[in-house]
């Protein structure tokens, strides 16, 4: 007990006055708690749903162990930890005591101390009362996601109508660099007190920085865009270095709990990238095997695969694909889409839809021209009668006078895939393998389930360098094709 107190005191010497204050007993605001409880189901649904079972219970147990040292009163009841079925590398929290981590972020981690730091960092945001994050999630409930926010800005109060301004507004929801540093420091303090090796902090920050750099290289080829909600934790060049200095100051660097084998066993079989149940991005093509849907975006355009919609962005504008059950006509459906986009706040003149047939499906299209403070914008809706009970649609946003414009090939590409095509789509999963004599980083990387950047992905996944020597008996992670969950 005395040893733990001394270690905490050593760590406290590098903390700012704000951090010392944050460590005092903290009661969560009852209004924040009520809001978090109310919004939790919708937030989880919007971000891919919650993982369940032993892996989710493991994440929760690590979170509770770390949260016990956060200074939050009654942490066992006040803090909640959820593992999200999301293909985006991220962790987040809301001031009412809810902490979220995505399965994709778990794939980057190599031991339990790294998971502990990520959860401790998010708990630190709560303990330090970084409450402005609440605004971010309050704006994420619209089924139309980012595109809905942009269109809402066009039609909303004041007629903002400026996409660049809207994106800038979204960026202001990110944590400041100082708040990130503060949460890093708190996270390191918590995991050290909980008995973990503080090296987990700088290690996962370095992993994230490396993964972000790799993603920047492959993003165009992968046609995958990171959603705005995942951009709340700015990574700077020196965050990992600062965390390393703080870890060294604890006097515990290199000692403490890591639980590498336990951690790797927990993530064996974990989905990587898209869950086929939510659709899969493969190059410029989006395919949903269960709905039998496929379309292809224009060259150089990026996609963000959300739970209920796919958002597309590129040089000529933005678009979103969504839809589902609907019993009315195509014309009625299109009017309903415009009503939802405007939130009923604006009387918009929508021209009568023009009817056509696309890949054997009845379709209708119309474009509304909108005057905004930054110029004219064309908002187009293309609806498809998929079957008697379902209608799907694209919404496109382009500069005035362009109509559907560069999105025409995408709109004409929507088709039904065959049962054989649907059955061929399998998820990527984590496969933990034991290095054998003769294995090299190059030979193992050749087994990665990607067409490109196999070596770079393997090295980033395992925190290795190109000249790293593998030792027989060592465990490493591969990404391979697996079977879908039943």
Backbone torsions as a table, in degrees:
resi	resn	phi	psi	omega
1	UNK	NA	-44.3	179.9
2	UNK	-63.5	-39.7	-179.6
3	UNK	-60.0	-42.0	178.9
4	UNK	-62.4	-41.8	179.3
5	UNK	-61.8	-41.5	-179.8
6	UNK	-65.9	-38.2	179.3
7	UNK	-65.8	-40.3	177.7
8	UNK	-64.6	-38.6	179.1
9	UNK	-65.2	-39.2	178.1
10	UNK	-63.4	-41.7	179.1
11	UNK	-66.5	-34.5	-175.9
12	UNK	-67.4	-22.0	-177.4
13	UNK	-66.6	-18.3	-179.1
14	UNK	-102.7	6.0	-176.4
15	UNK	-92.7	148.1	178.2
16	UNK	-76.1	165.1	176.5
17	UNK	-55.9	-37.0	178.9
18	UNK	-61.8	-36.9	-179.9
19	UNK	-69.7	-38.2	178.0
20	UNK	-61.9	-42.7	178.0
21	UNK	-62.1	-39.8	-177.4
22	UNK	-64.6	-22.2	-177.7
23	UNK	-83.0	-10.6	175.6
24	UNK	-66.6	155.6	-178.5
25	UNK	-51.3	127.9	-174.4
26	UNK	-125.6	125.1	173.5
27	UNK	-94.7	132.9	176.9
28	UNK	-72.7	143.7	178.8
29	UNK	-64.4	124.4	-178.6
30	UNK	-56.8	-32.5	178.3
31	UNK	-68.7	-38.7	176.5
32	UNK	-64.1	-41.4	-180.0
33	UNK	-62.6	-46.1	-179.8
34	UNK	-62.9	-41.1	179.6
35	UNK	-65.4	-42.4	179.8
36	UNK	-64.2	-42.2	178.1
37	UNK	-63.1	-40.2	-178.3
38	UNK	-68.5	-40.1	-174.3
39	UNK	-89.2	-12.7	-175.8
40	UNK	-53.9	-50.2	-178.0
41	UNK	-59.8	-43.2	-179.3
42	UNK	-68.4	-38.8	179.6
43	UNK	-63.8	-44.9	178.9
44	UNK	-61.6	-43.1	179.8
45	UNK	-63.4	-42.4	-178.7
46	UNK	-64.2	-28.2	-175.0
47	UNK	-104.1	23.7	170.5
48	UNK	105.0	-4.2	-178.2
49	UNK	90.4	167.1	-177.7
50	UNK	-98.8	137.6	170.1
51	UNK	-72.7	148.6	178.3
52	UNK	-129.1	174.1	176.8
53	UNK	95.4	-166.7	-174.4
54	UNK	-59.2	-37.8	-178.2
55	UNK	-64.7	-43.8	178.5
56	UNK	-64.7	-38.0	178.7
57	UNK	-66.5	-35.9	177.6
58	UNK	-63.8	-46.7	178.0
59	UNK	-59.1	-43.8	179.9
60	UNK	-62.7	-39.7	-178.6
61	UNK	-65.4	-39.2	177.5
62	UNK	-66.0	-43.2	178.7
63	UNK	-60.0	-42.0	-179.1
64	UNK	-67.8	-36.4	178.1
65	UNK	-62.2	-43.5	-179.6
66	UNK	-73.3	-42.9	-177.5
67	UNK	-61.3	-22.5	-179.8
68	UNK	-62.8	-18.8	-177.6
69	UNK	-108.0	16.8	-174.1
70	UNK	-85.5	-12.7	-175.0
71	UNK	83.8	-3.6	176.3
72	UNK	-76.1	130.4	-177.1
73	UNK	-64.8	133.8	178.4
74	UNK	52.0	58.0	-173.6
75	UNK	-62.7	-29.3	179.7
76	UNK	-61.7	-28.5	177.8
77	UNK	-99.3	-30.3	-173.0
78	UNK	-82.1	-29.4	-174.9
79	UNK	-103.0	140.6	-179.6
80	UNK	-133.3	134.5	-175.6
81	UNK	-121.9	125.1	-175.4
82	UNK	-125.2	132.4	174.3
83	UNK	-94.3	120.1	-175.2
84	UNK	-95.2	141.9	175.5
85	UNK	-84.4	68.4	-176.1
86	UNK	-124.7	142.3	179.6
87	UNK	-87.3	11.0	-179.3
88	UNK	-105.3	134.1	178.7
89	UNK	-76.6	105.3	-178.4
90	UNK	-164.9	158.6	168.0
91	UNK	-138.2	150.2	-175.1
92	UNK	-154.9	167.8	178.5
93	UNK	-150.5	160.9	173.8
94	UNK	-125.2	152.0	-170.3
95	UNK	-63.8	-14.7	178.6
96	UNK	-79.6	5.9	173.8
97	UNK	103.3	11.2	-178.8
98	UNK	-103.0	127.4	-180.0
99	UNK	-117.3	135.8	-177.2
100	UNK	-126.8	139.8	173.6
101	UNK	-136.2	140.7	-177.1
102	UNK	-90.7	152.5	177.0
103	UNK	-61.9	-31.3	-179.2
104	UNK	-65.4	-35.3	177.4
105	UNK	-67.3	-36.4	178.3
106	UNK	-60.3	-31.3	-179.1
107	UNK	-65.2	-26.4	179.7
108	UNK	-77.9	-23.2	-173.6
109	UNK	-80.1	152.2	-177.6
110	UNK	-120.8	-3.3	173.2
111	UNK	-163.3	174.6	-173.7
112	UNK	-70.4	-28.4	-179.8
113	UNK	-65.1	-31.7	177.6
114	UNK	-70.0	-41.0	174.6
115	UNK	-62.4	-42.9	-179.9
116	UNK	-59.2	-41.6	179.7
117	UNK	-65.2	-44.4	-179.3
118	UNK	-58.9	-44.1	179.2
119	UNK	-70.5	-36.4	177.0
120	UNK	-66.6	-38.8	176.9
121	UNK	-58.6	-47.1	-179.5
122	UNK	-67.3	-38.8	176.0
123	UNK	-62.8	-34.2	176.7
124	UNK	-61.8	-38.0	176.2
125	UNK	-60.1	-38.4	179.5
126	UNK	-70.2	-47.9	-177.3
127	UNK	-63.4	-33.9	-179.5
128	UNK	-86.6	2.0	173.8
129	UNK	63.6	44.7	174.1
130	UNK	-80.5	65.1	-165.2
131	UNK	-74.3	-11.5	-177.8
132	UNK	-66.9	-14.3	176.9
133	UNK	-60.0	-24.3	-179.8
134	UNK	-56.0	-34.2	-179.1
135	UNK	-63.4	-35.3	-177.6
136	UNK	-60.6	-47.5	-175.4
137	UNK	-75.9	-27.0	177.2
138	UNK	-63.3	-25.3	-177.8
139	UNK	-95.7	5.3	-174.7
140	UNK	-104.6	5.8	-173.8
141	UNK	-81.4	-14.0	-177.1
142	UNK	-71.7	131.2	-179.1
143	UNK	-58.6	-23.0	-178.5
144	UNK	-86.0	0.5	171.2
145	UNK	56.3	-138.8	-175.3
146	UNK	-62.6	-43.5	-179.2
147	UNK	-62.3	-39.5	177.6
148	UNK	-61.0	-36.2	177.8
149	UNK	-66.7	-41.3	-179.7
150	UNK	-65.0	-48.8	179.0
151	UNK	-64.2	-38.6	177.1
152	UNK	-60.1	-36.5	177.4
153	UNK	-66.4	-36.1	179.8
154	UNK	-65.6	-43.5	-174.5
155	UNK	-94.8	-9.2	-170.8
156	UNK	-78.7	-170.4	-177.1
157	UNK	-60.6	131.2	178.9
158	UNK	86.5	-9.6	177.1
159	UNK	53.6	51.5	-175.8
160	UNK	-56.6	-58.5	170.5
161	UNK	59.6	20.2	-178.1
162	UNK	-117.3	111.9	-175.8
163	UNK	-61.5	-41.0	-178.7
164	UNK	-62.7	-42.2	179.3
165	UNK	-63.9	-38.3	180.0
166	UNK	-64.9	-41.9	179.0
167	UNK	-65.4	-37.4	177.5
168	UNK	-64.0	-38.4	178.5
169	UNK	-62.8	-41.2	178.4
170	UNK	-62.2	-38.4	-177.9
171	UNK	-67.2	-27.4	180.0
172	UNK	-68.1	-13.9	179.0
173	UNK	-78.4	-10.3	179.3
174	UNK	-67.7	154.8	173.3
175	UNK	-67.6	148.3	175.4
176	UNK	-74.4	163.1	178.8
177	UNK	-60.7	-39.6	-179.4
178	UNK	-64.2	-39.2	178.9
179	UNK	-67.7	-34.4	176.7
180	UNK	-65.2	-44.5	177.8
181	UNK	-59.6	-43.3	-178.6
182	UNK	-62.7	-45.1	179.4
183	UNK	-66.0	-35.0	174.9
184	UNK	-60.6	-45.6	-178.8
185	UNK	-64.3	-43.4	178.5
186	UNK	-64.2	-43.7	179.0
187	UNK	-59.1	-41.7	177.6
188	UNK	-64.5	-39.7	178.9
189	UNK	-63.0	-44.2	-178.4
190	UNK	-63.5	-47.6	-174.2
191	UNK	-70.2	-31.9	176.5
192	UNK	-65.5	-43.8	178.2
193	UNK	-63.8	-32.0	-179.7
194	UNK	-80.9	-1.7	175.7
195	UNK	96.1	5.8	-179.1
196	UNK	-84.0	156.9	172.1
197	UNK	-68.9	119.2	-178.7
198	UNK	-65.6	-8.7	175.9
199	UNK	-62.3	-19.1	178.6
200	UNK	-60.5	-30.2	-180.0
201	UNK	-66.5	-63.4	179.1
202	UNK	-60.9	-28.7	-179.0
203	UNK	-65.9	-46.7	-177.5
204	UNK	-74.2	-30.8	175.6
205	UNK	-65.1	-40.2	176.5
206	UNK	-65.7	-38.5	178.0
207	UNK	-62.2	-42.9	180.0
208	UNK	-64.9	-43.5	179.4
209	UNK	-62.1	-40.4	179.7
210	UNK	-67.3	-43.8	180.0
211	UNK	-64.4	-36.9	178.8
212	UNK	-65.2	-41.9	178.2
213	UNK	-64.4	-40.7	178.2
214	UNK	-66.1	-41.1	179.4
215	UNK	-61.2	-37.2	178.3
216	UNK	-63.2	-32.0	179.3
217	UNK	-75.4	-37.3	-173.2
218	UNK	-98.7	-10.2	-169.8
219	UNK	-57.1	-45.5	-179.1
220	UNK	-60.6	-41.0	179.6
221	UNK	-70.8	-33.3	-178.2
222	UNK	-82.4	-13.0	-178.3
223	UNK	56.0	29.6	-177.6
224	UNK	-113.7	129.4	-179.0
225	UNK	-109.9	137.0	175.5
226	UNK	-76.6	125.6	-179.0
227	UNK	-67.2	157.6	-177.4
228	UNK	-58.8	-35.5	-175.7
229	UNK	-66.0	-17.0	179.8
230	UNK	-89.5	1.3	-174.3
231	UNK	-103.4	34.3	-174.2
232	UNK	-96.4	-2.4	-177.0
233	UNK	-124.9	81.8	-176.8
234	UNK	-60.9	128.6	176.9
235	UNK	-95.4	126.5	176.5
236	UNK	-112.1	166.0	-176.5
237	UNK	-60.1	-32.8	-171.1
238	UNK	-104.1	7.4	179.7
239	UNK	-63.2	-45.8	179.7
240	UNK	-65.1	-38.5	179.8
241	UNK	-66.4	-41.9	177.3
242	UNK	-63.0	-41.4	178.9
243	UNK	-63.7	-37.6	177.9
244	UNK	-63.6	-41.8	178.6
245	UNK	-62.9	-40.9	178.3
246	UNK	-66.4	-39.5	178.4
247	UNK	-63.8	-39.7	177.5
248	UNK	-63.9	-36.3	-178.1
249	UNK	-66.5	-20.3	178.4
250	UNK	-72.6	-19.4	-174.9
251	UNK	75.9	7.3	-176.7
252	UNK	-115.8	4.7	-176.3
253	UNK	-57.9	127.1	179.6
254	UNK	89.5	-2.4	176.7
255	UNK	-127.4	162.1	-178.2
256	UNK	106.4	-176.6	-173.6
257	UNK	-75.4	132.7	170.6
258	UNK	-122.0	-39.2	177.1
259	UNK	51.5	47.9	-177.5
260	UNK	-62.1	-48.7	-177.4
261	UNK	-63.9	-40.2	178.2
262	UNK	-61.8	-45.1	-178.6
263	UNK	-62.4	-47.8	-178.0
264	UNK	-62.4	-35.3	177.5
265	UNK	-66.4	-31.8	-179.7
266	UNK	-71.4	-31.3	-177.1
267	UNK	-96.8	1.8	175.0
268	UNK	-57.1	127.8	179.8
269	UNK	82.6	1.2	-179.6
270	UNK	-64.8	135.6	177.3
271	UNK	-62.0	140.4	174.8
272	UNK	-119.1	139.6	-178.6
273	UNK	63.4	-143.4	-170.1
274	UNK	-73.3	143.1	168.6
275	UNK	-85.4	120.1	-178.5
276	UNK	-53.6	-26.1	178.3
277	UNK	-65.6	-18.0	178.0
278	UNK	-109.6	4.2	-177.8
279	UNK	94.7	157.6	-172.7
280	UNK	-130.1	133.4	172.0
281	UNK	-94.6	123.1	177.9
282	UNK	-133.7	100.2	-173.2
283	UNK	63.5	-132.6	-179.0
284	UNK	-86.5	7.7	-173.6
285	UNK	-111.9	135.2	171.9
286	UNK	-107.8	130.7	179.9
287	UNK	-133.0	132.0	173.8
288	UNK	-114.4	103.5	-173.8
289	UNK	-65.7	-31.8	-178.7
290	UNK	-75.1	-37.9	178.2
291	UNK	-87.5	-8.4	179.4
292	UNK	62.9	34.8	-176.9
293	UNK	-104.9	142.5	172.3
294	UNK	-150.0	139.6	171.1
295	UNK	-150.3	162.5	-176.7
296	UNK	-125.2	131.3	-178.3
297	UNK	-88.5	161.3	178.8
298	UNK	-61.3	156.0	179.6
299	UNK	-56.9	131.0	177.9
300	UNK	86.1	-3.7	179.7
301	UNK	-87.5	152.6	-176.1
302	UNK	-113.4	149.4	179.5
303	UNK	-120.3	146.7	171.2
304	UNK	-122.8	112.8	-176.8
305	UNK	-88.9	100.5	177.4
306	UNK	-90.6	179.1	-178.5
307	UNK	-65.7	-40.6	-174.0
308	UNK	-117.7	-0.2	-177.6
309	UNK	-159.8	156.1	173.3
310	UNK	-112.5	123.4	179.1
311	UNK	-101.2	135.5	-177.1
312	UNK	-121.8	137.4	178.5
313	UNK	-141.6	147.4	179.7
314	UNK	-166.2	-169.6	-173.1
315	UNK	-65.5	-27.7	-174.9
316	UNK	-98.7	-1.8	179.1
317	UNK	150.4	-165.2	179.5
318	UNK	-128.8	157.1	178.3
319	UNK	-149.3	165.7	174.9
320	UNK	-148.4	140.1	178.5
321	UNK	-111.9	133.6	-179.6
322	UNK	-161.4	-171.0	177.5
323	UNK	138.7	-168.3	-178.9
324	UNK	157.5	-148.9	-175.5
325	UNK	-68.6	135.2	176.7
326	UNK	-161.7	132.4	-174.3
327	UNK	-99.1	-8.8	-176.8
328	UNK	-88.3	-167.2	-178.4
329	UNK	-84.3	168.3	176.4
330	UNK	-61.6	-41.8	179.8
331	UNK	-61.6	-43.9	179.0
332	UNK	-64.2	-38.5	-179.4
333	UNK	-63.7	-45.3	-179.6
334	UNK	-61.1	-42.1	178.0
335	UNK	-62.6	-38.0	178.6
336	UNK	-65.2	-39.2	178.0
337	UNK	-60.3	-45.8	179.0
338	UNK	-62.9	-37.9	178.4
339	UNK	-63.2	-41.2	179.6
340	UNK	-69.6	-36.1	178.4
341	UNK	-63.9	-39.5	-179.0
342	UNK	-85.3	-11.6	-177.6
343	UNK	65.4	19.9	-179.7
344	UNK	72.2	10.9	-175.7
345	UNK	-91.8	-10.0	-173.8
346	UNK	-137.0	137.8	173.1
347	UNK	-87.5	106.5	-174.8
348	UNK	-109.5	132.0	177.7
349	UNK	-78.8	108.1	-178.8
350	UNK	-105.3	115.3	179.1
351	UNK	-62.1	152.0	177.3
352	UNK	-57.4	134.8	-179.2
353	UNK	-64.6	147.3	173.1
354	UNK	-95.0	137.0	-175.1
355	UNK	-102.4	144.0	-179.8
356	UNK	-154.5	-174.1	175.5
357	UNK	-128.7	129.2	179.7
358	UNK	-124.3	117.7	-179.3
359	UNK	48.9	43.8	176.5
360	UNK	83.8	-1.6	-178.0
361	UNK	-106.2	134.1	170.9
362	UNK	-59.9	136.0	-177.9
363	UNK	-141.7	158.8	177.4
364	UNK	-141.5	146.3	-176.5
365	UNK	-143.6	142.4	173.3
366	UNK	-151.3	157.3	-179.6
367	UNK	-129.6	128.8	175.1
368	UNK	-105.5	131.7	179.5
369	UNK	-97.8	128.7	-172.0
370	UNK	-122.1	128.3	174.5
371	UNK	-84.8	126.2	178.8
372	UNK	-127.0	171.7	-179.7
373	UNK	-65.8	-18.6	-179.4
374	UNK	-108.7	10.2	178.8
375	UNK	125.9	-173.9	-177.4
376	UNK	-88.3	136.8	177.6
377	UNK	-125.0	136.4	174.2
378	UNK	-97.3	125.7	175.7
379	UNK	-113.9	114.3	-177.2
380	UNK	-113.5	146.0	174.7
381	UNK	-126.8	127.1	175.4
382	UNK	-118.2	119.6	-176.9
383	UNK	-114.8	142.0	-177.9
384	UNK	-121.8	132.2	174.4
385	UNK	-83.3	92.1	-174.5
386	UNK	-68.1	-43.8	173.0
387	UNK	-158.6	178.5	-176.0
388	UNK	-59.0	-22.5	-177.4
389	UNK	-107.0	-7.9	-173.5
390	UNK	-132.5	140.5	173.9
391	UNK	-130.2	135.3	174.0
392	UNK	-117.5	160.5	-176.3
393	UNK	-152.9	156.1	165.4
394	UNK	-107.8	141.3	163.9
395	UNK	-111.8	132.1	176.3
396	UNK	-122.5	146.1	177.1
397	UNK	-122.6	117.0	-179.7
398	UNK	-136.8	162.8	175.6
399	UNK	-60.1	150.4	-178.4
400	UNK	-53.5	134.2	179.4
401	UNK	94.9	-10.2	-177.7
402	UNK	-94.1	-20.2	-178.4
403	UNK	57.3	-134.7	178.4
404	UNK	-69.5	-34.4	173.1
405	UNK	53.9	-125.9	-174.6
406	UNK	-67.0	-11.5	-179.7
407	UNK	-83.8	-3.7	-176.8
408	UNK	-56.6	-46.1	178.3
409	UNK	-60.7	-37.6	178.0
410	UNK	-63.8	-45.0	-178.8
411	UNK	-62.7	-35.9	179.4
412	UNK	-82.0	-7.2	-177.7
413	UNK	-89.4	-14.5	-176.7
414	UNK	-59.7	127.8	-177.8
415	UNK	-151.8	165.6	172.2
416	UNK	-87.0	133.1	174.8
417	UNK	-91.1	160.5	-178.6
418	UNK	-79.6	161.3	175.2
419	UNK	-57.0	-36.1	179.3
420	UNK	-66.2	-40.5	177.9
421	UNK	-64.2	-40.4	179.5
422	UNK	-64.9	-41.9	-177.6
423	UNK	-67.7	-23.9	-177.2
424	UNK	-77.0	-12.5	-177.7
425	UNK	-84.9	118.0	-178.8
426	UNK	-123.3	153.6	179.1
427	UNK	-78.7	153.3	166.3
428	UNK	-84.2	141.0	-178.9
429	UNK	-135.7	161.4	173.2
430	UNK	-80.1	130.8	174.3
431	UNK	-124.3	112.2	178.8
432	UNK	-85.2	120.3	-177.1
433	UNK	-119.9	156.2	177.5
434	UNK	-99.1	128.1	-178.9
435	UNK	-64.5	134.2	176.6
436	UNK	-109.9	164.0	178.2
437	UNK	-57.3	132.0	180.0
438	UNK	94.9	-14.8	177.8
439	UNK	-69.4	141.7	174.1
440	UNK	-129.1	168.4	177.2
441	UNK	-61.5	-34.3	-179.4
442	UNK	-69.1	-43.4	-178.0
443	UNK	-68.8	-38.1	177.8
444	UNK	-71.3	-38.0	179.6
445	UNK	-63.2	-28.8	-179.6
446	UNK	-65.7	-14.5	179.7
447	UNK	-92.0	-1.4	-179.6
448	UNK	-68.7	141.1	-174.2
449	UNK	-84.9	56.5	177.6
450	UNK	-137.9	155.8	177.6
451	UNK	-83.7	-26.0	-174.3
452	UNK	-137.9	164.2	176.2
453	UNK	53.0	34.2	-176.6
454	UNK	-61.2	-46.5	-179.2
455	UNK	-65.4	-45.0	179.9
456	UNK	-61.0	-41.6	-179.9
457	UNK	-65.6	-43.0	-179.1
458	UNK	-63.1	-44.6	-179.7
459	UNK	-64.3	-44.5	179.9
460	UNK	-64.8	-38.9	-178.4
461	UNK	-62.1	-35.3	-174.0
462	UNK	-107.1	2.5	-180.0
463	UNK	65.5	36.9	-177.2
464	UNK	-110.6	164.2	173.1
465	UNK	-106.7	163.3	-177.8
466	UNK	-60.7	-28.6	-179.4
467	UNK	-98.9	12.5	178.5
468	UNK	-64.0	137.3	177.4
469	UNK	-97.7	128.3	178.8
470	UNK	-90.4	143.9	-177.9
471	UNK	-111.5	129.7	176.1
472	UNK	-51.3	133.1	-176.6
473	UNK	98.5	-18.2	177.8
474	UNK	-68.8	144.1	178.2
475	UNK	-101.8	135.3	177.1
476	UNK	-135.0	162.9	-179.5
477	UNK	-101.1	138.5	169.5
478	UNK	-119.8	157.4	169.4
479	UNK	-109.9	117.3	-178.4
480	UNK	-128.6	170.8	174.6
481	UNK	-82.5	136.8	-178.9
482	UNK	-128.1	-168.7	179.4
483	UNK	-94.5	148.8	176.6
484	UNK	-70.8	151.6	175.4
485	UNK	-69.8	141.9	179.9
486	UNK	-79.3	NA	NA
